[in-house]
């Protein structure tokens, strides 16, 4: 029987390895659990559960989760970004030791949270400059509350940056 790590390496997967992982899940009719984490302890618990079940896992961080991770007393406008990036670095540092592929994802980002999204993209770019891949595997931009025209306009702006 082929192990998932014969297809993609253990640790955080990005780019072609992320595509391979998602295609493997689709082709073999299984879901990859996605869990919002608010601390290194919750991320580690998810990684351990996934490893015990020989399953890939998606570790997500939300804007609120990032704020919680950095600490409730921090009111800085960049607190959510700082916490989200800190969780991403933690997961990057430990994921490979669990022997499973990990998708590192940011959860729903509405228009009012775009500064958080921008901060994570800046962290992706800095990480990429140093390591040749982004810090996160993926991000979710959720503009469903906006008009179609504004949704497309904002998305187009982000695509032009790439």
C-alpha positions, 0 to 999 in steps of 0.5 A, spaced: 500 500 500 502 506 498 503 511 503 501 518 502 508 520 504 510 516 497 506 522 494 508 528 497 513 529 503 511 530 510 511 537 513 508 543 510 506 542 503 506 548 497 505 549 490 506 542 486 506 538 492 499 541 495 496 540 488 498 532 488 496 532 495 489 535 493 488 530 487 490 524 491 485 526 496 480 527 490 482 521 486 481 516 493 475 519 495 477 522 502 477 528 506 483 532 509 480 535 516 481 542 517 482 545 524 482 552 526 488 553 531 489 558 536 495 556 539 501 551 538 498 546 543 492 546 539 496 545 532 500 540 536 494 536 538 491 536 531 498 534 528 498 528 533 491 526 531 493 526 524 499 522 525 496 517 529 491 516 523 496 517 518 492 522 515 494 529 512 491 535 515 489 542 514 492 547 520 488 553 519 488 560 522 483 565 522 483 573 524 480 571 531 485 565 532 491 570 530 489 575 535 488 570 540 495 567 539 498 573 540 494 575 546 488 578 548 491 584 551 495 586 545 491 591 541 496 593 535 492 593 528 497 588 526 496 583 532 492 578 528 497 578 522 503 577 528 499 571 531 497 568 524 505 568 522 507 566 529 503 560 528 505 558 521 512 559 523 511 554 529 507 549 524 513 549 519 518 548 525 515 542 527 510 539 522 515 534 519 516 531 525 509 528 525 511 524 518 505 527 515 503 532 510 500 538 512 496 544 509 497 551 512 491 555 511 488 562 513 481 561 514 476 566 511 478 573 510 472 578 509 474 585 506 474 588 513 480 584 514 484 585 508 490 588 512 491 581 516 491 578 509 496 583 506 500 582 512 500 574 511 502 575 504 508 579 506 510 574 510 509 569 504 513 573 500 519 574 505 519 567 506 519 565 499 525 570 498 529 566 503 526 559 502 523 558 495 516 557 497 511 561 501 510 561 508 503 558 508 500 553 503 494 557 501 489 563 503 482 564 503 479 571 501 472 571 502 468 577 499 461 574 499 458 579 502 461 584 497 457 586 490 460 581 484 463 587 481 467 589 488 469 582 489 472 581 482 475 588 482 479 586 489 481 579 487 483 582 480 488 587 484 491 581 488 492 577 482 495 583 478 500 583 484 502 576 483 
